[in-house]
């Protein structure tokens, strides 16, 4: 990290099962090996432990991202490298997170929905396609692709190790790590 221990947030966004958590976890491990203080904020874990009351309506999704952005901002301002993995399907809430956090790098984990469906071990897409899960991103609820992410990873076309290397290179280029 630079001498002032400036933190940052790498915000991984993409469809369910696109590879956000896998790539963020591997990137976090790489940053730890570089000696950085790292925290991972994963949507499933955060929802389970901090705000179980939120559902999946647009309003609840927006509130989920507002709360996550606040948490990431607190960690970031205290010199922590924060790696999030939230679907964060709406451009407006990602813009809010960027503004709230400040030191923000958006990483779009792009993957065709057909591949995401193949990767889905929990059967969420199957249930969503059958109408059992309402408001499911990529099926019955939209995912607004990021307009200007700092990094676009096509997780169906490159191995995780290559994706991590690209994220690390961008963090270096932006001066967040050396």
C-alpha positions as CSV (number, residue, x, y, z in Angstrom):
1,X,0.0,0.0,0.0
2,X,1.2,3.6,-0.5
3,X,2.9,5.1,2.6
4,X,-0.2,6.9,3.8
5,X,-2.0,3.5,4.1
6,X,-4.8,4.7,1.9
7,X,-7.6,2.2,1.7
8,X,-9.7,1.5,-1.4
9,X,-12.8,-0.5,-2.3
10,X,-12.7,-2.9,-5.3
11,X,-16.4,-3.3,-6.1
12,X,-17.1,-6.6,-8.0
13,X,-20.5,-6.5,-9.8
14,X,-22.2,-8.9,-12.1
15,X,-25.0,-11.5,-12.6
16,X,-25.5,-14.2,-10.0
17,X,-23.0,-17.0,-10.5
18,X,-20.8,-14.8,-12.8
19,X,-17.7,-15.4,-10.7
20,X,-17.6,-12.3,-8.5
21,X,-17.0,-14.0,-5.2
22,X,-14.4,-16.5,-6.7
23,X,-12.4,-13.7,-8.3
24,X,-12.7,-11.3,-5.3
25,X,-11.6,-14.1,-2.9
26,X,-8.6,-14.9,-5.0
27,X,-7.7,-11.2,-5.3
28,X,-8.0,-10.7,-1.6
29,X,-5.6,-13.6,-1.0
30,X,-3.1,-12.1,-3.4
31,X,-3.4,-8.7,-1.7
32,X,-2.9,-10.3,1.7
33,X,0.3,-12.0,0.5
34,X,1.4,-8.5,-0.5
35,X,1.0,-7.4,3.1
36,X,-2.2,-5.4,2.8
37,X,-5.0,-5.3,5.4
38,X,-7.9,-6.8,3.5
39,X,-11.6,-7.3,4.2
40,X,-14.1,-9.1,2.0
41,X,-17.7,-8.1,2.0
42,X,-19.8,-10.8,0.2
43,X,-23.5,-10.2,-0.3
44,X,-24.6,-13.6,0.9
45,X,-22.6,-13.3,4.1
46,X,-23.5,-9.7,4.8
47,X,-27.2,-10.4,4.3
48,X,-27.1,-13.4,6.6
49,X,-25.2,-11.7,9.5
50,X,-26.1,-8.0,9.3
51,X,-29.4,-7.3,7.6
52,X,-31.5,-10.4,7.3
53,X,-34.7,-8.3,7.1
54,X,-34.0,-7.1,3.6
55,X,-35.7,-8.9,0.8
56,X,-35.1,-8.7,-3.0
57,X,-37.4,-5.9,-4.0
58,X,-35.8,-3.0,-5.8
59,X,-36.1,-0.9,-2.6
60,X,-34.5,-3.6,-0.5
61,X,-31.7,-4.2,-3.0
62,X,-31.0,-0.4,-3.1
63,X,-30.9,-0.3,0.7
64,X,-28.6,-3.4,0.8
65,X,-26.1,-1.5,-1.5
66,X,-26.4,1.8,0.5
67,X,-25.6,-0.1,3.7
68,X,-22.8,-2.1,2.1
69,X,-21.3,1.2,0.7
70,X,-21.4,2.8,4.1
71,X,-19.6,-0.2,5.6
72,X,-17.0,-0.2,2.8
73,X,-16.5,3.5,3.2
74,X,-15.8,3.1,6.9
75,X,-13.2,0.4,6.3
76,X,-11.7,2.2,3.3
77,X,-11.1,5.4,5.2
78,X,-9.3,3.4,7.9
79,X,-6.7,2.1,5.4
80,X,-8.3,-1.3,4.6
81,X,-8.4,-2.8,1.1
82,X,-12.1,-3.7,0.8
83,X,-13.2,-6.2,-1.8
84,X,-17.0,-6.5,-2.2
85,X,-19.0,-9.0,-4.3
86,X,-22.5,-7.7,-4.7
87,X,-24.7,-8.2,-7.7
88,X,-25.6,-4.5,-7.4
89,X,-27.8,-4.6,-10.5
90,X,-28.7,-0.9,-10.8
91,X,-26.3,1.8,-12.1
92,X,-27.8,4.4,-9.8
93,X,-26.8,2.4,-6.6
94,X,-23.3,1.6,-8.0
95,X,-22.9,5.3,-8.7
96,X,-24.0,6.0,-5.1
97,X,-21.4,3.6,-3.8
98,X,-18.7,5.2,-5.8
99,X,-19.6,8.6,-4.6
100,X,-20.0,7.5,-0.9
101,X,-16.7,5.5,-0.8
102,X,-14.5,7.8,-2.9
103,X,-11.5,5.4,-3.4
104,X,-13.5,3.1,-5.6
105,X,-12.7,0.7,-8.4
106,X,-15.6,-0.9,-10.2
107,X,-14.9,-4.4,-11.6
108,X,-17.6,-5.8,-13.9
109,X,-17.5,-9.6,-13.9
110,X,-19.2,-10.1,-17.2
111,X,-20.6,-13.5,-18.0
112,X,-23.5,-14.7,-20.3
113,X,-26.6,-15.7,-18.4
114,X,-26.4,-19.2,-20.0
115,X,-23.0,-19.8,-18.4
116,X,-24.2,-18.5,-15.1
117,X,-27.1,-20.9,-15.2
118,X,-24.6,-23.8,-15.9
119,X,-22.5,-22.7,-12.9
120,X,-25.5,-22.4,-10.5
121,X,-25.0,-25.1,-7.9
122,X,-27.9,-24.0,-5.7
123,X,-30.5,-24.1,-8.4
124,X,-31.5,-20.5,-8.1
125,X,-31.8,-19.9,-11.8
126,X,-33.9,-23.0,-12.2
127,X,-36.3,-21.8,-9.5
128,X,-36.4,-18.3,-11.0
129,X,-37.1,-19.6,-14.5
130,X,-39.9,-21.7,-13.0
131,X,-41.4,-18.6,-11.3
132,X,-40.5,-19.7,-7.8
133,X,-38.1,-16.8,-7.1
134,X,-39.5,-13.4,-8.0
135,X,-37.3,-10.4,-8.8
136,X,-34.3,-12.6,-9.7
137,X,-31.6,-10.6,-11.4
138,X,-31.0,-11.7,-15.0
139,X,-34.3,-13.6,-15.2
140,X,-37.2,-11.5,-13.9
141,X,-35.3,-8.4,-12.8
142,X,-32.8,-6.4,-14.9
143,X,-29.1,-6.2,-14.5
144,X,-27.8,-2.8,-15.8
145,X,-24.3,-3.3,-17.2
146,X,-21.8,-0.8,-15.8
147,X,-21.2,2.2,-18.0
148,X,-17.5,2.8,-17.3
149,X,-16.0,0.1,-15.0
150,X,-12.3,0.3,-14.4
151,X,-12.0,-3.4,-15.2
152,X,-14.1,-5.7,-17.3
153,X,-13.5,-9.4,-16.6
154,X,-15.1,-11.9,-19.0
155,X,-15.2,-14.8,-16.5
156,X,-16.3,-17.3,-19.2
157,X,-13.2,-16.5,-21.3
158,X,-10.3,-16.3,-18.9
159,X,-9.0,-18.2,-15.9
160,X,-9.3,-16.8,-12.4
161,X,-5.6,-16.3,-12.1
162,X,-5.6,-14.1,-15.2
163,X,-8.5,-12.1,-13.9
164,X,-6.8,-11.6,-10.5
165,X,-3.6,-10.4,-12.4
166,X,-5.7,-7.9,-14.3
167,X,-7.3,-6.5,-11.1
168,X,-3.9,-6.2,-9.4
169,X,-2.5,-4.5,-12.4
170,X,-5.3,-1.9,-12.4
171,X,-4.9,-1.3,-8.7
172,X,-1.2,-0.6,-9.3
173,X,-2.0,1.6,-12.3
174,X,-4.4,3.7,-10.2
175,X,-1.9,4.0,-7.3
176,X,-3.8,2.0,-4.7
177,X,-1.0,-0.5,-4.4
178,X,2.7,-0.6,-5.3
